[in-house]
Amino acid sequence: MHVYANYYTEPGEPDRAVGSRRQGLKPMAVFLRARLDEEQQLRDKFARTHVGRWFVLTL
């Protein structure tokens, strides 16, 4: 899963994505990867979630 937590999509999303932060820094956009078995839980919390597809080219 790919999750994009963006302040401009919804101001609380980055804070929900980050467990703790450094003093004086505010997350504005966070890109996260998660296991596919967490898909529904993440879709409920974040507006932009995508199932990542991996393609392998054997050379």
Secondary structure per residue as TSV (DSSP state, phi and psi in degrees):
chain	resnum	aa	ss	phi	psi
A	1	M	-	360.0	140.7
A	2	H	E	-111.4	130.9
A	3	V	E	-125.5	129.5
A	4	Y	E	-113.1	109.6
A	5	A	E	-101.8	113.4
A	6	N	E	-126.6	130.7
A	7	Y	T	-58.2	-36.6
A	8	Y	T	-78.9	-18.7
A	9	T	T	-77.3	-49.1
A	10	E	-	-155.8	121.1
A	11	P	T	-54.1	-28.9
A	12	G	T	-85.9	-10.3
A	13	E	H	-59.6	-50.8
A	14	P	H	-60.2	-36.9
A	15	D	H	-66.1	-35.1
A	16	R	H	-68.5	-27.8
A	17	A	H	-82.6	-24.7
A	18	V	-	-105.9	124.6
A	19	G	S	-69.4	-43.6
A	20	S	-	-146.4	157.2
A	21	R	-	-138.2	166.1
A	22	R	-	-80.2	145.3
A	23	Q	T	-59.9	131.8
A	24	G	T	88.5	-7.6
A	25	L	-	-110.5	134.4
A	26	K	-	-119.6	121.4
A	27	P	-	-67.2	135.2
A	28	M	-	-111.1	-35.3
A	29	A	E	-146.7	133.3
A	30	V	E	-133.0	130.8
A	31	F	E	-106.1	127.9
A	32	L	E	-129.8	155.1
A	33	R	E	-122.6	142.2
A	34	A	-	-144.2	167.7
A	35	R	-	-72.8	149.4
A	36	L	G	-65.3	-26.4
A	37	D	G	-70.1	-7.5
A	38	E	G	-99.5	11.1
A	39	E	H	-54.9	-54.1
A	40	Q	H	-64.4	-40.2
A	41	Q	H	-60.5	-42.9
A	42	L	H	-71.7	-37.7
A	43	R	H	-63.2	-30.9
A	44	D	H	-71.8	-26.6
A	45	K	H	-98.0	-26.4
A	46	F	-	-129.2	143.7
A	47	A	S	-73.4	-37.2
A	48	R	E	-110.5	101.3
A	49	T	E	-131.4	142.4
A	50	H	E	-140.8	145.6
A	51	V	-	-83.3	118.9
A	52	G	-	-78.1	137.6
A	53	R	-	-114.2	130.5
A	54	W	-	-103.9	132.6
A	55	F	-	-118.8	136.8
A	56	V	-	-121.2	130.3
A	57	L	-	-111.6	115.5
A	58	T	-	-83.2	125.1
A	59	L	-	-100.8	360.0
